Every structure is written in structure tokens, then in C-alpha cells.
Amino acid sequence: MNGLVLSSALRPWIQAGLSVLLVDNPERAAELRAVPVSQAAAPGDAEVPARPVPGASRPPAQRVAPARAAKQDSPQAAPRPLQRDNAESQGRVLAPDAWPAAWQALRKRRPLPPRPLVFWTYAGLGDDLMGTPDPIRQRVIVRMLRELGHPGGTHVFWPYALPGDDAPGGPDAPSLFWSGAALLRPRTLLLFGSEARDALGMPKSLYPYCQERLAGRMVIQLPQPLSLAHNEAAFRQAQAFLRGLLSFCATPRG
């Protein structure tokens, strides 16, 4: 800078990143000011040790370089894989012999297809199957199945709760839903209503007329059946949505 070099006493501090230094008397400031290049020591010449700044110590340059190298060489933490909260991945699956009596009765109520493709569930399905059914809800579901026209054995209705599942001491009802899914291994889960979505621990990003692939299965979200029963336009929309997503169900299986 203008033919001047810094005093040797300041060089270690500049190397360490120092940009401003406050001193308490004019004499010390003069010692630290730059000197003409002509008076600077030539390469290889011995330098006269400078007096240390009162109250400070010279930081050796070697303390800075290793720290920077360590920061550059340290490997970045690998990103954690996205995990979805579902009972199958958490080991909450029970063997059929360990199911409560009501779920055993549901399993034996009628023969289950060996290879169903779609599991249907919604709030109140347990009552429709094993309790007091809702005729309006049943009517709209039967209509949906009839108009889809898929081969027999394609769809299975499996509740996430049965009447009386709130009895203390037993397994939680959603784990029995996942136990049925593990037994029958459907390709797709069809959920009606946010109550079913939340009860099964599905992500809140599932809204009506949305689908997402979770744990190797396609999960489809639709409005609750009663809202479709009272709204013909919504019913038609749901049917068109399902017909497109479930087109693989229309092919007869050998």
C-alpha cells in the first residue's frame, strides 16, 4: 500500500483476520505504523522481535490453519430419510391368532379374497359391518362399487375400529387395521374422510381427491361417504377420480 509494509508485530494478527487494533498511547501507535519498503527486511534477513501489545498474546498462525482444515474436511451429516408414521413400520402388526374375539369374528364373517387390490375404510365402517349399519352410507358405497364394475374379490372393506374397541387392556384398533393389511396385502388403501386418515396416522397432506404413495402402497383420500350421498356432483367427481386411479383393477386376474 503506497510503498509501505506493515510492522512485523502486526503480521500474525493480520493473518489471523485482525482488521482494527486500538492502542492506548501515541508512542505505541507509532511503533505499529507501516514503515517504508526500503527499510523493510529483505527475504532471509533476521527480523528484530517486536514488543508484544500490552494485555495481548501473539496467536500462532498454526492454530488457525488446522481449525479451518478440520471444518472443511469434516463430512456433512447424511440427510435423514423421510419416515411416515404407520403401524406396519413400527411393528404394531398382530398375527391373526392374537386378534381379539370381535376381530376374529370379522375375519370369519365371510370368506376373504386371497388377493384383494383395494382396502376401503371410513369412520363408521365397523358399525356397518358388525353393529348398527347406516342405510344411507351403505347405499352410496354399494352404488360406487356397482358403477366401478370391477371383478369380484378386488375390494375388501376393513375397518380401523369395531364397536367396543375402547375396552381397556386390548390392542389399539388401528394396529388391527394394519394387521389385516399385512395379512391380505392390498395394493391400495382407500380412505374416506379425515377422521379415518388421522386415526391411521396418515400425513395431513392427504386431502379429498388426493393420493400419495406410502410404504409401497397407493393411499387415496376421498370425502366421507355421507357427503357423497347428499351431493350428486361430488359423487360423480369421486367416481371419475377413482375410475382413473383404479384402472388397473378393471383387468380380470387369472
One Martini backbone bead per residue (centre of mass of N, CA, C, O) as a GRO file, in nm:
protein
  254
    1MET     BB    1   0.085   0.042   0.030
    2ASN     BB    2   0.249   0.302  -0.084
    3GLY     BB    3   0.532   0.154  -0.011
    4LEU     BB    4   0.420  -0.017   0.236
    5VAL     BB    5   0.467  -0.192   0.545
    6LEU     BB    6   0.411  -0.383   0.797
    7SER     BB    7   0.460  -0.456   1.093
    8SER     BB    8   0.571  -0.752   1.234
    9ALA     BB    9   0.368  -0.743   1.482
   10LEU     BB   10   0.102  -0.762   1.282
   11ARG     BB   11   0.103  -1.014   1.102
   12PRO     BB   12  -0.037  -1.238   1.274
   13TRP     BB   13  -0.307  -1.076   1.301
   14ILE     BB   14  -0.377  -1.053   1.002
   15GLN     BB   15  -0.379  -1.362   0.951
   16ALA     BB   16  -0.620  -1.392   1.175
   17GLY     BB   17  -0.821  -1.120   1.090
   18LEU     BB   18  -0.724  -0.844   1.158
   19SER     BB   19  -0.847  -0.486   1.125
   20VAL     BB   20  -0.851  -0.373   1.431
   21LEU     BB   21  -0.649  -0.149   1.654
   22LEU     BB   22  -0.629  -0.055   1.993
   23VAL     BB   23  -0.450   0.208   2.152
   24ASP     BB   24  -0.319   0.402   2.448
   25ASN     BB   25  -0.070   0.538   2.271
   26PRO     BB   26   0.130   0.708   2.046
   27GLU     BB   27   0.389   0.536   2.058
   28ARG     BB   28   0.259   0.261   1.984
   29ALA     BB   29   0.142   0.355   1.714
   30ALA     BB   30   0.418   0.416   1.580
   31GLU     BB   31   0.529   0.123   1.591
   32LEU     BB   32   0.273   0.008   1.406
   33ARG     BB   33   0.338   0.149   1.176
   34ALA     BB   34   0.432   0.188   0.875
   35VAL     BB   35   0.706   0.116   0.663
   36PRO     BB   36   0.926   0.145   0.444
   37VAL     BB   37   1.038  -0.068   0.205
   38SER     BB   38   1.345   0.006   0.224
   39GLN     BB   39   1.335  -0.086   0.551
   40ALA     BB   40   1.272  -0.361   0.494
   41ALA     BB   41   1.310  -0.682   0.520
   42ALA     BB   42   1.464  -0.913   0.366
   43PRO     BB   43   1.475  -1.205   0.246
   44GLY     BB   44   1.634  -1.378   0.523
   45ASP     BB   45   1.624  -1.178   0.723
   46ALA     BB   46   1.643  -1.076   1.033
   47GLU     BB   47   1.419  -1.019   1.286
   48VAL     BB   48   1.304  -0.799   1.517
   49PRO     BB   49   1.160  -0.834   1.794
   50ALA     BB   50   0.859  -0.747   1.904
   51ARG     BB   51   0.665  -0.591   2.110
   52PRO     BB   52   0.411  -0.662   2.291
   53VAL     BB   53   0.092  -0.618   2.344
   54PRO     BB   54  -0.074  -0.512   2.590
   55GLY     BB   55  -0.282  -0.783   2.691
   56ALA     BB   56  -0.146  -0.965   2.461
   57SER     BB   57  -0.119  -1.239   2.232
   58ARG     BB   58   0.037  -1.430   2.002
   59PRO     BB   59  -0.110  -1.593   1.747
   60PRO     BB   60  -0.054  -1.872   1.610
   61ALA     BB   61  -0.098  -1.976   1.286
   62GLN     BB   62  -0.133  -2.291   1.342
   63ARG     BB   63  -0.418  -2.261   1.489
   64VAL     BB   64  -0.591  -2.188   1.232
   65ALA     BB   65  -0.551  -2.395   1.001
   66PRO     BB   66  -0.659  -2.662   1.132
   67ALA     BB   67  -0.946  -2.562   1.184
   68ARG     BB   68  -1.021  -2.515   0.889
   69ALA     BB   69  -0.962  -2.802   0.786
   70ALA     BB   70  -1.163  -2.949   0.968
   71LYS     BB   71  -1.416  -2.809   0.854
   72GLN     BB   72  -1.372  -2.904   0.553
   73ASP     BB   73  -1.336  -3.229   0.617
   74SER     BB   74  -1.599  -3.257   0.739
   75PRO     BB   75  -1.861  -3.447   0.721
   76GLN     BB   76  -2.170  -3.454   0.621
   77ALA     BB   77  -2.471  -3.511   0.714
   78ALA     BB   78  -2.691  -3.733   0.646
   79PRO     BB   79  -2.988  -3.750   0.527
   80ARG     BB   80  -3.290  -3.811   0.646
   81PRO     BB   81  -3.527  -4.017   0.600
   82LEU     BB   82  -3.842  -4.035   0.515
   83GLN     BB   83  -4.102  -4.074   0.757
   84ARG     BB   84  -4.377  -4.277   0.822
   85ASP     BB   85  -4.668  -4.308   1.019
   86ASN     BB   86  -4.695  -4.659   1.069
   87ALA     BB   87  -4.765  -4.966   1.197
   88GLU     BB   88  -4.590  -5.152   1.023
   89SER     BB   89  -4.308  -4.998   1.082
   90GLN     BB   90  -4.364  -5.046   1.419
   91GLY     BB   91  -4.476  -5.345   1.489
   92ARG     BB   92  -4.822  -5.337   1.499
   93VAL     BB   93  -4.846  -5.650   1.423
   94LEU     BB   94  -5.082  -5.911   1.427
   95ALA     BB   95  -5.163  -6.211   1.458
   96PRO     BB   96  -5.459  -6.362   1.410
   97ASP     BB   97  -5.452  -6.525   1.688
   98ALA     BB   98  -5.429  -6.226   1.850
   99TRP     BB   99  -5.702  -6.145   1.807
  100PRO     BB  100  -5.979  -6.041   1.889
  101ALA     BB  101  -6.289  -6.167   1.881
  102ALA     BB  102  -6.419  -5.956   1.689
  103TRP     BB  103  -6.198  -5.987   1.465
  104GLN     BB  104  -6.235  -6.283   1.419
  105ALA     BB  105  -6.531  -6.256   1.328
  106LEU     BB  106  -6.474  -6.074   1.085
  107ARG     BB  107  -6.293  -6.274   0.931
  108LYS     BB  108  -6.535  -6.513   0.943
  109ARG     BB  109  -6.794  -6.392   0.815
  110ARG     BB  110  -6.632  -6.399   0.537
  111PRO     BB  111  -6.469  -6.466   0.271
  112LEU     BB  112  -6.153  -6.384   0.184
  113PRO     BB  113  -5.968  -6.263  -0.044
  114PRO     BB  114  -5.649  -6.347  -0.147
  115ARG     BB  115  -5.623  -6.074  -0.370
  116PRO     BB  116  -5.658  -5.783  -0.291
  117LEU     BB  117  -5.638  -5.435  -0.399
  118VAL     BB  118  -5.861  -5.292  -0.202
  119PHE     BB  119  -5.895  -5.081   0.078
  120TRP     BB  120  -6.173  -4.998   0.275
  121THR     BB  121  -6.230  -4.690   0.475
  122TYR     BB  122  -6.430  -4.565   0.759
  123ALA     BB  123  -6.628  -4.398   0.951
  124GLY     BB  124  -6.845  -4.670   1.057
  125LEU     BB  125  -6.770  -4.953   0.941
  126GLY     BB  126  -6.798  -5.124   1.195
  127ASP     BB  127  -7.106  -5.084   1.212
  128ASP     BB  128  -7.181  -5.190   0.925
  129LEU     BB  129  -7.060  -5.487   0.996
  130MET     BB  130  -7.098  -5.517   1.353
  131GLY     BB  131  -7.366  -5.342   1.384
  132THR     BB  132  -7.520  -5.042   1.310
  133PRO     BB  133  -7.626  -4.958   1.017
  134ASP     BB  134  -7.607  -4.725   0.749
  135PRO     BB  135  -7.809  -4.690   0.480
  136ILE     BB  136  -7.685  -4.451   0.327
  137ARG     BB  137  -7.392  -4.543   0.330
  138GLN     BB  138  -7.439  -4.815   0.191
  139ARG     BB  139  -7.566  -4.712  -0.072
  140VAL     BB  140  -7.320  -4.549  -0.181
  141ILE     BB  141  -7.117  -4.784  -0.186
  142VAL     BB  142  -7.270  -4.978  -0.372
  143ARG     BB  143  -7.276  -4.781  -0.610
  144MET     BB  144  -6.976  -4.753  -0.655
  145LEU     BB  145  -6.917  -5.051  -0.715
  146ARG     BB  146  -7.111  -5.090  -0.951
  147GLU     BB  147  -6.988  -4.860  -1.138
  148LEU     BB  148  -6.699  -4.976  -1.154
  149GLY     BB  149  -6.697  -5.296  -1.228
  150HIS     BB  150  -6.530  -5.493  -1.072
  151PRO     BB  151  -6.405  -5.766  -0.987
  152GLY     BB  152  -6.424  -6.006  -0.784
  153GLY     BB  153  -6.203  -5.947  -0.504
  154THR     BB  154  -6.086  -5.648  -0.519
  155HIS     BB  155  -6.256  -5.570  -0.261
  156VAL     BB  156  -6.214  -5.447   0.084
  157PHE     BB  157  -6.365  -5.419   0.402
  158TRP     BB  158  -6.172  -5.235   0.659
  159PRO     BB  159  -6.153  -5.150   0.969
  160TYR     BB  160  -6.024  -4.934   1.249
  161ALA     BB  161  -6.301  -5.007   1.403
  162LEU     BB  162  -6.496  -5.141   1.670
  163PRO     BB  163  -6.732  -5.220   1.864
  164GLY     BB  164  -6.560  -5.196   2.177
  165ASP     BB  165  -6.246  -5.094   2.138
  166ASP     BB  166  -6.235  -4.918   2.423
  167ALA     BB  167  -6.124  -5.136   2.579
  168PRO     BB  168  -5.921  -5.213   2.817
  169GLY     BB  169  -5.599  -5.383   2.735
  170GLY     BB  170  -5.603  -5.370   2.441
  171PRO     BB  171  -5.551  -5.326   2.133
  172ASP     BB  172  -5.527  -5.106   1.905
  173ALA     BB  173  -5.719  -5.064   1.632
  174PRO     BB  174  -5.513  -4.978   1.407
  175SER     BB  175  -5.340  -5.239   1.435
  176LEU     BB  176  -5.573  -5.419   1.308
  177PHE     BB  177  -5.570  -5.296   1.037
  178TRP     BB  178  -5.266  -5.362   0.974
  179SER     BB  179  -5.301  -5.665   1.010
  180GLY     BB  180  -5.492  -5.700   0.767
  181ALA     BB  181  -5.295  -5.582   0.558
  182ALA     BB  182  -5.069  -5.794   0.608
  183LEU     BB  183  -5.244  -6.041   0.528
  184LEU     BB  184  -5.365  -5.926   0.231
  185ARG     BB  185  -5.202  -5.719   0.063
  186PRO     BB  186  -5.275  -5.450  -0.054
  187ARG     BB  187  -5.226  -5.195  -0.296
  188THR     BB  188  -5.473  -5.019  -0.177
  189LEU     BB  189  -5.586  -4.724  -0.001
  190LEU     BB  190  -5.922  -4.626   0.099
  191LEU     BB  191  -6.012  -4.306   0.218
  192PHE     BB  192  -6.278  -4.170   0.423
  193GLY     BB  193  -6.192  -3.909   0.557
  194SER     BB  194  -6.011  -3.754   0.816
  195GLU     BB  195  -6.064  -3.955   1.046
  196ALA     BB  196  -5.923  -4.196   0.914
  197ARG     BB  197  -5.652  -4.067   0.860
  198ASP     BB  198  -5.582  -3.999   1.162
  199ALA     BB  199  -5.620  -4.284   1.290
  200LEU     BB  200  -5.374  -4.398   1.086
  201GLY     BB  201  -5.136  -4.179   1.058
  202MET     BB  202  -5.167  -3.991   0.832
  203PRO     BB  203  -5.098  -3.744   0.641
  204LYS     BB  204  -5.216  -3.412   0.614
  205SER     BB  205  -5.174  -3.398   0.291
  206LEU     BB  206  -5.440  -3.549   0.286
  207TYR     BB  207  -5.692  -3.495   0.059
  208PRO     BB  208  -5.942  -3.468  -0.119
  209TYR     BB  209  -5.839  -3.591  -0.416
  210CYS     BB  210  -5.589  -3.762  -0.313
  211GLN     BB  211  -5.248  -3.897  -0.350
  212GLU     BB  212  -5.015  -4.144  -0.195
  213ARG     BB  213  -4.704  -4.292  -0.138
  214LEU     BB  214  -4.700  -4.558   0.114
  215ALA     BB  215  -4.524  -4.821   0.186
  216GLY     BB  216  -4.592  -4.920  -0.128
  217ARG     BB  217  -4.866  -4.758  -0.132
  218MET     BB  218  -5.168  -4.648  -0.236
  219VAL     BB  219  -5.323  -4.344  -0.121
  220ILE     BB  220  -5.667  -4.257  -0.092
  221GLN     BB  221  -5.863  -3.955  -0.084
  222LEU     BB  222  -6.194  -3.900   0.045
  223PRO     BB  223  -6.484  -3.828   0.118
  224GLN     BB  224  -6.732  -3.887   0.300
  225PRO     BB  225  -7.005  -4.071   0.224
  226LEU     BB  226  -7.238  -3.873   0.309
  227SER     BB  227  -7.144  -3.638   0.119
  228LEU     BB  228  -7.199  -3.808  -0.143
  229ALA     BB  229  -7.507  -3.875  -0.097
  230HIS     BB  230  -7.581  -3.539  -0.097
  231ASN     BB  231  -7.381  -3.516  -0.372
  232GLU     BB  232  -7.374  -3.566  -0.700
  233ALA     BB  233  -7.121  -3.418  -0.795
  234ALA     BB  234  -6.929  -3.552  -0.592
  235PHE     BB  235  -6.978  -3.839  -0.682
  236ARG     BB  236  -6.878  -3.806  -0.974
  237GLN     BB  237  -6.597  -3.715  -0.901
  238ALA     BB  238  -6.515  -3.968  -0.742
  239GLN     BB  239  -6.555  -4.171  -0.975
  240ALA     BB  240  -6.352  -4.048  -1.173
  241PHE     BB  241  -6.109  -4.067  -0.987
  242LEU     BB  242  -6.118  -4.378  -0.941
  243ARG     BB  243  -6.117  -4.479  -1.233
  244GLY     BB  244  -5.830  -4.376  -1.291
  245LEU     BB  245  -5.665  -4.507  -1.045
  246LEU     BB  246  -5.832  -4.807  -1.086
  247SER     BB  247  -5.766  -4.935  -1.373
  248PHE     BB  248  -5.615  -5.202  -1.277
  249CYS     BB  249  -5.892  -5.346  -1.180
  250ALA     BB  250  -6.032  -5.418  -1.470
  251THR     BB  251  -5.847  -5.661  -1.486
  252PRO     BB  252  -5.853  -5.974  -1.509
  253ARG     BB  253  -5.762  -6.243  -1.300
  254GLY     BB  254  -5.602  -6.570  -1.295
   0.00000   0.00000   0.00000
